């Protein structure tokens, strides 16, 4: 996708704080946090930002729809974009 700077918003203060931390996380979601931190090195700037659940309605709706359909999608801005596999291929081509 060629992004250099990203802002990742979430409605879980715990997850946002863990993503911002530099130390190793030993919680049950530690593997996911380490994966996020590993992939964050692909960007020049990455910001993890907390937002209220009420502001996160569209992302919640998208996640619920895709889980029901068994699909994988991403949300950029307010638009639905490519399949996860296509995104991974693009990121692999442009580290």
ZAKOL-212941 format. One record per residue: x, y, z of N, C-alpha, C in turn; residue number from 1. Coordinates in steps of 0.1 Angstrom, whole numbers. Layout:
REM ZAKOL-212941
SITE   n.x   n.y   n.z  ca.x  ca.y  ca.z   c.x   c.y   c.z   k
SITE     X     Y     Z     X     Y     Z     X     Y     Z NUM
...
END
This chain:
REM ZAKOL-212941
SITE   n.x   n.y   n.z  ca.x  ca.y  ca.z   c.x   c.y   c.z   k
SITE     8   -12     0     0     0     0     9    13     0   1
SITE    21    11     3    30    23     3    29    33    14   2
SITE    23    29    25    21    38    36    33    40    44   3
SITE    37    52    48    49    55    56    45    58    70   4
SITE    33    63    72    28    67    85    14    62    87   5
SITE    11    56    98    -2    51   101    -7    54   115   6
SITE   -20    55   117   -26    57   130   -35    45   131   7
SITE   -33    38   142   -42    26   145   -50    30   157   8
SITE   -63    30   155   -72    34   166   -79    21   171   9
SITE   -81    21   184   -88    10   190   -96    14   203  10
SITE  -106     6   207  -114    10   218  -110     2   231  11
SITE   -98    -4   231   -93   -11   243   -81    -4   248  12
SITE   -82     3   259   -71    10   264   -59     1   267  13
SITE   -62   -11   272   -52   -21   276   -44   -25   263  14
SITE   -51   -28   252   -43   -32   240   -35   -20   235  15
SITE   -41    -8   234   -34     3   230   -21     6   238  16
SITE   -22     5   251   -10     7   260     0    -4   257  17
SITE    -4   -16   256     5   -27   253    12   -25   240  18
SITE     5   -21   230    11   -18   217    22    -7   217  19
SITE    19     3   226    28    14   227    41    11   235  20
SITE    40     1   244    51    -3   252    62   -10   244  21
SITE    74    -9   250    85   -15   243    89   -29   249  22
SITE    85   -31   261    88   -44   268    80   -55   263  23
SITE    84   -67   267    77   -79   263    65   -81   271  24
SITE    54   -84   264    41   -86   271    39  -101   274  25
SITE    36  -104   286    34  -118   290    19  -122   292  26
SITE    10  -114   288    -4  -117   289    -8  -127   279  27
SITE   -21  -130   279   -27  -140   270   -27  -135   256  28
SITE   -27  -121   254   -26  -116   240   -12  -111   237  29
SITE    -2  -116   244    11  -112   242    17  -115   228  30
SITE    12  -126   223    17  -131   209    12  -121   199  31
SITE    -1  -117   201    -7  -107   191     0   -94   192  32
SITE     3   -89   204    10   -77   207    24   -77   200  33
SITE    31   -88   202    45   -89   196    44   -89   181  34
SITE    34   -95   175    32   -95   161    29   -81   156  35
SITE    21   -73   163    18   -59   160    31   -51   160  36
SITE    39   -53   171    51   -45   173    61   -49   162  37
SITE    62   -62   158    71   -66   148    68   -59   134  38
SITE    55   -59   131    50   -53   118    51   -38   118  39
SITE    51   -32   130    51   -17   131    64   -12   126  40
SITE    75   -20   126    88   -15   121    88   -12   106  41
SITE    77   -16    99    76   -14    84    73     1    81  42
SITE    69     8    92    64    22    90    74    32    96  43
SITE    75    44    90    84    54    96    78    59   109  44
SITE    64    60   109    57    65   120    45    56   122  45
SITE    42    52   134    30    45   138    25    50   151  46
SITE    12    53   151     6    59   163    -6    50   167  47
SITE    -6    46   180   -17    38   185   -25    47   193  48
SITE   -38    49   190   -47    59   196   -59    53   201  49
SITE   -63    56   214   -75    51   220   -87    60   215  50
SITE   -98    53   211  -110    60   208  -122    53   215  51
SITE  -132    61   218  -144    55   225  -151    45   216  52
SITE  -157    35   223  -165    25   215  -175    31   206  53
SITE  -182    41   211  -192    47   202  -186    53   189  54
SITE  -174    57   190  -167    62   177  -162    51   169  55
SITE  -161    39   174  -155    28   167  -166    19   161  56
SITE  -178    24   159  -190    16   154  -187    10   141  57
SITE  -182    17   131  -180    12   118  -170     0   118  58
SITE  -159     2   125  -149    -9   126  -155   -22   132  59
SITE  -164   -19   143  -170   -31   149  -180   -38   140  60
SITE  -188   -30   132  -197   -35   123  -190   -43   112  61
SITE  -179   -38   107  -171   -45    96  -166   -58   102  62
SITE  -160   -58   114  -154   -70   120  -165   -80   122  63
SITE  -177   -76   126  -188   -86   129  -192   -92   115  64
SITE  -194   -84   105  -198   -88    92  -188   -98    86  65
SITE  -175   -95    87  -165  -104    81  -164  -117    88  66
SITE  -165  -116   102  -165  -129   109  -176  -138   106  67
SITE  -188  -132   104  -200  -140   100  -198  -146    86  68
SITE  -191  -139    77  -189  -144    64  -177  -152    62  69
SITE  -168  -152    72  -155  -159    72  -145  -152    63  70
SITE  -147  -139    61  -138  -132    52  -127  -124    61  71
SITE  -118  -119    54  -108  -110    60  -107   -97    52  72
SITE  -109   -86    59  -109   -73    52  -102   -63    61  73
SITE   -98   -52    55   -92   -41    63  -100   -28    61  74
SITE   -98   -19    70  -105    -6    69   -95     5    69  75
SITE   -95    13    59   -86    25    58   -95    37    57  76
SITE   -93    46    66  -102    58    66  -116    52    69  77
SITE  -125    55    59  -139    50    61  -142    41    49  78
SITE  -132    36    42  -135    28    30  -130    14    33  79
SITE  -138     4    28  -133   -10    29  -124   -12    17  80
SITE  -113   -19    20  -103   -22    10  -100   -37     9  81
SITE   -89   -40     3   -85   -53    -2   -86   -64     8  82
SITE   -86   -76     3   -85   -89    11   -71   -89    18  83
SITE   -71   -95    30   -59   -96    38   -47  -102    30  84
SITE   -49  -112    22   -38  -118    15   -32  -109     5  85
SITE   -40  -101    -2   -35   -91   -11   -27   -80    -4  86
SITE   -32   -76     8   -24   -66    16   -11   -72    20  87
SITE   -10   -84    24     3   -90    28    12   -91    17  88
SITE     7   -94     5    16   -95    -7    21   -81   -10  89
SITE    13   -71    -9    18   -57   -11    28   -53    -1  90
SITE    26   -56    11    36   -53    22    49   -60    19  91
SITE    48   -72    15    60   -80    12    68   -74     1  92
SITE    62   -68    -9    68   -62   -20    75   -49   -17  93
SITE    69   -42    -7    73   -28    -3    76   -28    12  94
SITE    87   -34    16    90   -34    30    93   -21    36  95
END
